[in-house]
């Protein structure tokens, strides 16, 4: 076997090891959940629901509008 074969093998091993390390790093980052992001997403969901209710109240013409507004508080 010539020297070129060994060079190609070493380069291939280095690239494979680098790719594997990147894969493990991405996998580790996906597993780590950020509690601030989860809390923000929960707040956004609550606010979206409130906006839906307000849109429904504004678009519907109902006599019990004041009761619905009180339910939001």
Secondary structure, 3 states (H helix, E strand, C coil): CCHHHHHHHHHHHHHHHHHHHHHHHHHHHHHCCCHHHHHHHHHHHHHHHHHHHHHHHHHCCCCCHHHHHHHHC
